[in-house]
Amino acid sequence: MGLDAFGRIFTFARETEDLYALQSKLKDGLIALDERLRQVEDRLIRLEAEQRRIVAEAKSAATGAATLIASAVISDAVTRVTRVEEGVRRLSSGPIQLVSDPALPHALSQPGAR
């Protein structure tokens, strides 16, 4: 075996060693990338869960607001209907009694008052 063959074996061994070193670096990089991807995935899962919770709370708040508005409108409508019914009752109960003002007959007797 000559020096040339020994040199080629040495070169092959060196290149194989470099290849293993690159493979090791690549493996470490892929492991780190996989870990980062898992962290991103976990974060997305948490964000989706929070989004669902926020949507549920928003729906609940909207329902509460709608209920408050509806109850206020109904209350106002009931008050108005009650007032109208009371007015109808007063009108249907007979002639309206006027409050007598002692100055009224004197004012009506003045010329040009009518």
DSSP file with accessible surface (Angstrom, degrees, kcal/mol):
  #  RESIDUE AA STRUCTURE BP1 BP2  ACC     N-H-->O    O-->H-N    N-H-->O    O-->H-N    TCO  KAPPA ALPHA  PHI   PSI    X-CA   Y-CA   Z-CA
    1    1 A M              0   0  179      0, 0.0     2,-0.1     0, 0.0     0, 0.0   0.000 360.0 360.0 360.0 129.3    0.0    0.0    0.0
    2    2 A G     >  -     0   0   46      1,-0.1     4,-2.1     4,-0.0     5,-0.2  -0.299 360.0-103.2 -94.3 176.0    1.4    3.3   -1.1
    3    3 A L  H  > S+     0   0  153      1,-0.2     4,-2.7     2,-0.2     5,-0.2   0.834 119.0  60.7 -65.1 -31.1    1.2    6.7    0.3
    4    4 A D  H  > S+     0   0  115      2,-0.2     4,-2.1     1,-0.2    -1,-0.2   0.925 107.0  44.2 -63.7 -44.1   -1.3    7.7   -2.3
    5    5 A A  H  > S+     0   0   27      2,-0.2     4,-2.3     1,-0.2    -1,-0.2   0.909 113.5  51.1 -66.9 -40.6   -3.8    5.0   -1.0
    6    6 A F  H  X S+     0   0  124     -4,-2.1     4,-2.4     1,-0.2    -2,-0.2   0.909 109.4  51.3 -63.5 -39.6   -3.1    6.0    2.6
    7    7 A G  H  X S+     0   0   31     -4,-2.7     4,-2.6     2,-0.2    -1,-0.2   0.892 109.6  49.5 -63.6 -41.2   -3.8    9.6    1.7
    8    8 A R  H  X S+     0   0  161     -4,-2.1     4,-2.8     2,-0.2    -1,-0.2   0.904 111.2  49.0 -67.7 -38.8   -7.1    8.8    0.1
    9    9 A I  H  X S+     0   0   92     -4,-2.3     4,-2.7     2,-0.2    -2,-0.2   0.928 112.3  48.7 -64.4 -42.8   -8.1    6.7    3.1
   10   10 A F  H  X S+     0   0  123     -4,-2.4     4,-2.4     2,-0.2    -2,-0.2   0.928 112.8  47.7 -62.4 -43.7   -7.1    9.6    5.4
   11   11 A T  H  X S+     0   0   69     -4,-2.6     4,-2.7     2,-0.2     5,-0.2   0.920 112.2  49.7 -63.5 -43.2   -9.1   12.1    3.2
   12   12 A F  H  X S+     0   0  139     -4,-2.8     4,-2.6     1,-0.2    -2,-0.2   0.921 111.2  48.9 -61.8 -43.5  -12.1    9.8    3.2
   13   13 A A  H  X S+     0   0   52     -4,-2.7     4,-2.4     2,-0.2    -2,-0.2   0.903 112.0  49.4 -63.6 -40.4  -11.9    9.4    7.0
   14   14 A R  H  X S+     0   0  133     -4,-2.4     4,-2.5     2,-0.2    -2,-0.2   0.929 112.4  46.6 -64.3 -45.6  -11.7   13.2    7.3
   15   15 A E  H  X S+     0   0  121     -4,-2.7     4,-2.5     2,-0.2    -2,-0.2   0.885 111.8  51.6 -66.4 -37.5  -14.7   13.8    5.0
   16   16 A T  H  X S+     0   0   40     -4,-2.6     4,-2.4    -5,-0.2    -2,-0.2   0.920 110.0  49.4 -64.3 -41.5  -16.7   11.1    6.9
   17   17 A E  H  X S+     0   0  125     -4,-2.4     4,-2.2     2,-0.2    -2,-0.2   0.922 111.6  48.4 -63.1 -43.4  -15.9   12.9   10.1
   18   18 A D  H  X S+     0   0   82     -4,-2.5     4,-2.6     2,-0.2    -1,-0.2   0.898 109.9  53.1 -62.7 -39.9  -17.0   16.2    8.7
   19   19 A L  H  X S+     0   0  116     -4,-2.5     4,-2.6     1,-0.2    -2,-0.2   0.917 109.1  48.4 -63.1 -43.0  -20.2   14.6    7.4
   20   20 A Y  H  X S+     0   0  159     -4,-2.4     4,-2.4     2,-0.2    -1,-0.2   0.892 110.6  51.6 -63.3 -39.4  -20.9   13.2   10.9
   21   21 A A  H  X S+     0   0   47     -4,-2.2     4,-2.4     2,-0.2    -2,-0.2   0.926 111.9  46.2 -64.3 -43.0  -20.3   16.7   12.4
   22   22 A L  H  X S+     0   0  111     -4,-2.6     4,-2.9     2,-0.2    -2,-0.2   0.904 111.7  51.9 -65.1 -39.7  -22.7   18.3    9.9
   23   23 A Q  H  X S+     0   0  106     -4,-2.6     4,-2.6     2,-0.2    -2,-0.2   0.908 109.8  49.5 -63.1 -39.7  -25.2   15.6   10.6
   24   24 A S  H  X S+     0   0   54     -4,-2.4     4,-2.5     2,-0.2    -2,-0.2   0.929 112.2  47.1 -65.4 -43.1  -24.9   16.2   14.3
   25   25 A K  H  X S+     0   0  149     -4,-2.4     4,-2.5     2,-0.2    -2,-0.2   0.909 112.7  50.0 -64.6 -41.7  -25.4   20.0   13.8
   26   26 A L  H  X S+     0   0  111     -4,-2.9     4,-2.7     2,-0.2    -2,-0.2   0.919 110.3  50.2 -63.0 -41.9  -28.4   19.3   11.5
   27   27 A K  H  X S+     0   0  120     -4,-2.6     4,-2.4     2,-0.2    -2,-0.2   0.932 111.2  48.2 -62.3 -45.7  -29.9   17.0   14.1
   28   28 A D  H  X S+     0   0   96     -4,-2.5     4,-2.4     1,-0.2    -1,-0.2   0.906 112.5  49.7 -61.1 -42.1  -29.4   19.6   16.9
   29   29 A G  H  X S+     0   0   40     -4,-2.5     4,-2.6     2,-0.2    -2,-0.2   0.907 111.0  48.5 -63.9 -41.6  -31.0   22.3   14.6
   30   30 A L  H  X S+     0   0   99     -4,-2.7     4,-2.7     2,-0.2    -2,-0.2   0.888 110.8  50.8 -66.9 -37.3  -34.0   20.1   13.8
   31   31 A I  H  X S+     0   0   98     -4,-2.4     4,-2.3     2,-0.2    -2,-0.2   0.932 112.2  46.8 -64.5 -44.1  -34.5   19.3   17.4
   32   32 A A  H  X S+     0   0   56     -4,-2.4     4,-2.4     2,-0.2    -2,-0.2   0.916 113.3  49.1 -64.1 -41.5  -34.4   23.0   18.3
   33   33 A L  H  X S+     0   0   96     -4,-2.6     4,-2.5     1,-0.2    -2,-0.2   0.915 110.0  51.3 -64.3 -41.4  -36.8   23.8   15.4
   34   34 A D  H  X S+     0   0   71     -4,-2.7     4,-2.2     1,-0.2    -1,-0.2   0.909 109.6  50.3 -61.8 -41.8  -39.2   21.0   16.5
   35   35 A E  H  X S+     0   0   99     -4,-2.3     4,-2.1     2,-0.2    -2,-0.2   0.921 110.8  48.7 -63.5 -43.2  -39.2   22.4   20.1
   36   36 A R  H  X S+     0   0  168     -4,-2.4     4,-2.4     1,-0.2    -1,-0.2   0.904 110.3  51.6 -63.7 -40.5  -40.0   25.9   18.8
   37   37 A L  H  X S+     0   0  103     -4,-2.5     4,-2.6     1,-0.2    -1,-0.2   0.895 108.6  50.9 -64.2 -38.5  -42.8   24.6   16.6
   38   38 A R  H  X S+     0   0  133     -4,-2.2     4,-2.7     2,-0.2    -1,-0.2   0.897 109.4  50.8 -64.6 -39.8  -44.3   22.8   19.6
   39   39 A Q  H  X S+     0   0  102     -4,-2.1     4,-2.4     2,-0.2    -2,-0.2   0.927 111.4  47.6 -63.2 -42.6  -44.1   26.0   21.6
   40   40 A V  H  X S+     0   0   79     -4,-2.4     4,-2.6     2,-0.2    -2,-0.2   0.918 112.1  50.1 -64.4 -41.8  -45.9   27.9   18.8
   41   41 A E  H  X S+     0   0  113     -4,-2.6     4,-2.3     2,-0.2    -2,-0.2   0.933 110.8  48.8 -62.3 -44.4  -48.5   25.1   18.5
   42   42 A D  H  X S+     0   0   82     -4,-2.7     4,-2.3     1,-0.2    -1,-0.2   0.910 111.5  50.1 -61.5 -41.6  -49.1   25.2   22.3
   43   43 A R  H  X S+     0   0  157     -4,-2.4     4,-2.7     1,-0.2    -1,-0.2   0.911 109.5  50.6 -65.3 -41.1  -49.5   29.0   22.1
   44   44 A L  H  X S+     0   0   93     -4,-2.6     4,-2.6     2,-0.2    -1,-0.2   0.902 108.9  51.8 -62.8 -39.6  -52.0   28.8   19.3
   45   45 A I  H  X S+     0   0   90     -4,-2.3     4,-2.1     2,-0.2    -2,-0.2   0.929 111.3  47.1 -63.0 -43.4  -54.0   26.2   21.2
   46   46 A R  H  X S+     0   0  140     -4,-2.3     4,-2.6     1,-0.2    -2,-0.2   0.918 111.9  50.7 -63.7 -42.4  -54.1   28.6   24.2
   47   47 A L  H  X S+     0   0   80     -4,-2.7     4,-2.6     1,-0.2    -2,-0.2   0.901 109.3  50.7 -63.6 -39.8  -55.0   31.5   22.0
   48   48 A E  H  X S+     0   0   92     -4,-2.6     4,-2.4     2,-0.2    -1,-0.2   0.911 110.8  49.1 -63.4 -41.1  -57.9   29.5   20.4
   49   49 A A  H  X S+     0   0   49     -4,-2.1     4,-2.1     2,-0.2    -2,-0.2   0.924 112.6  47.2 -64.6 -42.8  -59.2   28.6   23.9
   50   50 A E  H  X S+     0   0   91     -4,-2.6     4,-2.8     2,-0.2    -2,-0.2   0.894 110.1  53.7 -65.0 -38.4  -59.0   32.3   25.0
   51   51 A Q  H  X S+     0   0  123     -4,-2.6     4,-2.6     1,-0.2    -2,-0.2   0.924 108.1  49.4 -62.9 -42.9  -60.7   33.3   21.8
   52   52 A R  H  X S+     0   0  161     -4,-2.4     4,-2.4     1,-0.2    -1,-0.2   0.912 111.9  49.1 -61.3 -41.0  -63.6   30.9   22.5
   53   53 A R  H  X S+     0   0  124     -4,-2.1     4,-2.6     2,-0.2    -2,-0.2   0.926 111.3  49.0 -64.8 -42.4  -63.9   32.2   26.0
   54   54 A I  H  X S+     0   0   94     -4,-2.8     4,-2.7     2,-0.2    -2,-0.2   0.912 110.8  50.1 -64.8 -41.4  -63.9   35.9   24.8
   55   55 A V  H  X S+     0   0   67     -4,-2.6     4,-2.6     2,-0.2    -1,-0.2   0.929 111.1  49.4 -62.9 -42.4  -66.6   35.1   22.2
   56   56 A A  H  X S+     0   0   57     -4,-2.4     4,-2.3     1,-0.2    -2,-0.2   0.922 112.5  47.3 -63.2 -42.4  -68.7   33.4   24.9
   57   57 A E  H  X S+     0   0  107     -4,-2.6     4,-2.7     2,-0.2    -1,-0.2   0.890 111.3  51.4 -66.7 -37.9  -68.3   36.4   27.2
   58   58 A A  H  X S+     0   0   58     -4,-2.7     4,-2.6     2,-0.2    -2,-0.2   0.914 110.4  48.6 -65.0 -42.1  -69.2   38.8   24.4
   59   59 A K  H  X S+     0   0  139     -4,-2.6     4,-2.5     2,-0.2    -2,-0.2   0.918 112.1  49.4 -62.1 -42.1  -72.3   36.8   23.6
   60   60 A S  H  X S+     0   0   83     -4,-2.3     4,-2.4     2,-0.2    -2,-0.2   0.919 111.8  48.0 -63.6 -42.8  -73.3   36.8   27.2
   61   61 A A  H  X S+     0   0   64     -4,-2.7     4,-2.7     2,-0.2    -2,-0.2   0.905 111.6  50.3 -64.9 -40.6  -72.7   40.6   27.5
   62   62 A A  H  X S+     0   0   61     -4,-2.6     4,-2.6     2,-0.2    -2,-0.2   0.909 110.5  49.8 -64.9 -40.0  -74.7   41.2   24.4
   63   63 A T  H  X S+     0   0   90     -4,-2.5     4,-2.4     2,-0.2    -2,-0.2   0.925 111.7  48.7 -63.8 -43.2  -77.6   39.1   25.7
   64   64 A G  H  X S+     0   0   34     -4,-2.4     4,-2.4     2,-0.2    -2,-0.2   0.918 112.3  48.0 -62.7 -43.0  -77.5   41.0   29.0
   65   65 A A  H  X S+     0   0   49     -4,-2.7     4,-2.6     2,-0.2     5,-0.2   0.917 111.6  49.9 -64.9 -42.7  -77.5   44.4   27.2
   66   66 A A  H  X S+     0   0   59     -4,-2.6     4,-2.8     1,-0.2    -1,-0.2   0.903 110.4  50.7 -62.9 -39.1  -80.4   43.3   25.0
   67   67 A T  H  X S+     0   0   87     -4,-2.4     4,-2.6     2,-0.2    -2,-0.2   0.925 110.8  48.4 -64.6 -43.5  -82.3   42.1   28.0
   68   68 A L  H  X S+     0   0  120     -4,-2.4     4,-2.2     2,-0.2    -2,-0.2   0.921 113.7  46.7 -62.5 -43.6  -81.7   45.5   29.8
   69   69 A I  H  X S+     0   0  113     -4,-2.6     4,-2.5     2,-0.2     5,-0.2   0.934 113.1  48.8 -64.9 -44.8  -82.8   47.4   26.7
   70   70 A A  H  X S+     0   0   47     -4,-2.8     4,-2.8     1,-0.2     5,-0.2   0.917 111.4  49.3 -62.1 -41.8  -85.9   45.3   26.2
   71   71 A S  H  X S+     0   0   62     -4,-2.6     4,-2.6     1,-0.2    -1,-0.2   0.892 110.9  50.3 -67.1 -36.3  -86.9   45.6   29.9
   72   72 A A  H  X S+     0   0   61     -4,-2.2     4,-2.4     2,-0.2    -1,-0.2   0.922 112.8  46.3 -65.9 -42.3  -86.5   49.4   29.7
   73   73 A V  H  X S+     0   0   91     -4,-2.5     4,-2.6     2,-0.2    -2,-0.2   0.925 114.0  47.8 -65.6 -44.2  -88.6   49.6   26.6
   74   74 A I  H  X S+     0   0  108     -4,-2.8     4,-2.9    -5,-0.2     5,-0.2   0.929 111.5  50.8 -63.1 -42.3  -91.3   47.3   28.0
   75   75 A S  H  X S+     0   0   71     -4,-2.6     4,-2.4    -5,-0.2    -2,-0.2   0.926 111.6  47.5 -61.2 -43.8  -91.3   49.3   31.3
   76   76 A D  H  X S+     0   0   78     -4,-2.4     4,-2.4     2,-0.2    -1,-0.2   0.917 112.3  49.6 -63.5 -42.4  -91.7   52.6   29.3
   77   77 A A  H  X S+     0   0   48     -4,-2.6     4,-2.8     2,-0.2     5,-0.2   0.922 110.5  50.1 -64.1 -42.0  -94.5   51.1   27.2
   78   78 A V  H  X S+     0   0   84     -4,-2.9     4,-2.6     1,-0.2    -2,-0.2   0.923 110.3  50.6 -62.8 -41.9  -96.3   49.8   30.3
   79   79 A T  H  X S+     0   0   55     -4,-2.4     4,-2.2    -5,-0.2    -2,-0.2   0.934 112.7  46.0 -61.3 -45.2  -96.0   53.2   31.9
   80   80 A R  H  X S+     0   0  154     -4,-2.4     4,-2.5     2,-0.2    -2,-0.2   0.917 112.9  49.0 -65.8 -43.2  -97.5   54.9   28.8
   81   81 A V  H  X S+     0   0   77     -4,-2.8     4,-3.0     1,-0.2     5,-0.2   0.921 110.5  51.7 -63.2 -40.8 -100.3   52.4   28.5
   82   82 A T  H  X S+     0   0   71     -4,-2.6     4,-2.4    -5,-0.2    -2,-0.2   0.920 110.3  48.6 -61.7 -42.9 -101.2   52.8   32.1
   83   83 A R  H  X S+     0   0  177     -4,-2.2     4,-2.4     2,-0.2    -1,-0.2   0.913 112.1  48.6 -63.9 -42.1 -101.3   56.6   31.7
   84   84 A V  H  X S+     0   0   98     -4,-2.5     4,-2.7     2,-0.2    -2,-0.2   0.932 111.6  49.5 -64.3 -44.1 -103.5   56.3   28.6
   85   85 A E  H  X S+     0   0   97     -4,-3.0     4,-2.6     1,-0.2    -2,-0.2   0.914 110.6  50.4 -61.3 -41.5 -105.8   53.9   30.4
   86   86 A E  H  X S+     0   0   82     -4,-2.4     4,-2.3    -5,-0.2    -1,-0.2   0.916 110.7  49.5 -63.7 -40.2 -106.1   56.2   33.4
   87   87 A G  H  X S+     0   0   19     -4,-2.4     4,-2.5     2,-0.2    -2,-0.2   0.914 111.0  49.2 -64.4 -41.3 -106.9   59.1   31.0
   88   88 A V  H  X S+     0   0   87     -4,-2.7     4,-2.5     2,-0.2    -2,-0.2   0.920 110.4  51.3 -64.4 -41.8 -109.6   57.0   29.3
   89   89 A R  H  X S+     0   0  129     -4,-2.6     4,-1.1     1,-0.2    -2,-0.2   0.920 111.3  47.5 -60.5 -43.1 -111.1   56.1   32.7
   90   90 A R  H  < S+     0   0  162     -4,-2.3     4,-0.4     1,-0.2     3,-0.2   0.911 113.8  47.1 -66.0 -41.6 -111.2   59.7   33.8
   91   91 A L  H >< S+     0   0  117     -4,-2.5     3,-0.6     1,-0.2    -2,-0.2   0.861 114.4  46.4 -68.9 -35.1 -112.8   60.8   30.5
   92   92 A S  H 3< S+     0   0   91     -4,-2.5    -1,-0.2     1,-0.2    -2,-0.2   0.639  97.4  73.3 -82.8 -11.8 -115.4   58.0   30.6
   93   93 A S  T 3< S-     0   0   99     -4,-1.1    -1,-0.2     1,-0.3    -2,-0.2   0.631 113.0 -80.4 -80.0 -10.6 -116.3   58.5   34.3
   94   94 A G  S <  S-     0   0   31     -3,-0.6    -1,-0.3    -4,-0.4     3,-0.1  -0.895  75.6 -16.3 141.7-172.3 -118.2   61.7   33.6
   95   95 A P  S    S-     0   0  114      0, 0.0     2,-0.4     0, 0.0    -3,-0.0  -0.279  71.7-105.2 -64.3 150.1 -117.7   65.4   32.9
   96   96 A I        -     0   0  120      1,-0.1     2,-0.5    -5,-0.0    -5,-0.0  -0.589  30.8-130.8 -78.5 129.1 -114.3   66.8   33.9
   97   97 A Q        -     0   0  163     -2,-0.4     2,-0.4    -3,-0.1    -1,-0.1  -0.721  20.1-148.5 -82.4 124.4 -114.4   68.9   37.0
   98   98 A L        -     0   0  151     -2,-0.5     2,-0.4     1,-0.0    -1,-0.0  -0.725  17.9-116.9 -92.3 146.1 -112.7   72.2   36.6
   99   99 A V        -     0   0  138     -2,-0.4     2,-0.4     1,-0.1    -1,-0.0  -0.656  34.3-125.0 -79.7 128.8 -111.0   73.8   39.4
  100  100 A S        -     0   0  102     -2,-0.4    -1,-0.1     4,-0.0     3,-0.0  -0.618  19.7-160.7 -82.9 131.3 -112.8   77.1   40.2
  101  101 A D    >   -     0   0   92     -2,-0.4     3,-1.8     1,-0.1    -3,-0.0  -0.944  15.0-143.4-109.1 124.4 -110.7   80.2   40.2
  102  102 A P  T 3> S+     0   0  116      0, 0.0     4,-0.5     0, 0.0    -1,-0.1   0.821 101.6  52.5 -60.1 -24.5 -112.4   83.1   42.0
  103  103 A A  H 3> S+     0   0   57      1,-0.2     4,-2.4     2,-0.1     5,-0.2   0.647  89.5  82.6 -85.3 -10.7 -111.0   85.5   39.5
  104  104 A L  H <> S+     0   0   88     -3,-1.8     4,-2.4     1,-0.2     5,-0.2   0.944  89.6  46.7 -64.4 -49.4 -112.4   83.6   36.5
  105  105 A P  H  > S+     0   0   84      0, 0.0     4,-1.6     0, 0.0    -1,-0.2   0.926 114.2  49.0 -60.9 -38.3 -116.0   85.0   36.6
  106  106 A H  H  X S+     0   0  117     -4,-0.5     4,-0.7     1,-0.2    -2,-0.2   0.932 111.5  49.2 -65.3 -40.4 -114.7   88.5   36.9
  107  107 A A  H >< S+     0   0   52     -4,-2.4     3,-0.6     1,-0.2    -1,-0.2   0.884 111.2  49.8 -66.9 -37.1 -112.2   88.1   34.0
  108  108 A L  H 3< S+     0   0   78     -4,-2.4    -1,-0.2     1,-0.2     5,-0.2   0.790 105.4  57.8 -73.7 -25.3 -115.0   86.6   31.8
  109  109 A S  H 3< S+     0   0   84     -4,-1.6    -1,-0.2    -5,-0.2    -2,-0.2   0.631  84.3 102.1 -79.8 -11.8 -117.3   89.6   32.6
  110  110 A Q  S X< S-     0   0   90     -4,-0.7     3,-1.6    -3,-0.6     4,-0.3  -0.463  86.3-102.5 -71.4 141.9 -114.8   92.1   31.4
  111  111 A P  T 3  S+     0   0  122      0, 0.0    -1,-0.1     0, 0.0    -2,-0.1  -0.405 107.5  21.3 -65.3 138.3 -115.5   93.5   27.9
  112  112 A G  T 3  S+     0   0   84     -2,-0.1    -3,-0.1    -4,-0.1    -2,-0.1   0.561  87.9 116.8  82.2   8.5 -113.2   91.9   25.2
  113  113 A A    <         0   0   48     -3,-1.6    -4,-0.1    -5,-0.2    -5,-0.0   0.750 360.0 360.0 -79.9 -21.0 -112.5   88.9   27.4
  114  114 A R              0   0  241     -4,-0.3    -6,-0.0    -6,-0.1    -5,-0.0  -0.524 360.0 360.0-101.8 360.0 -114.2   86.6   24.9
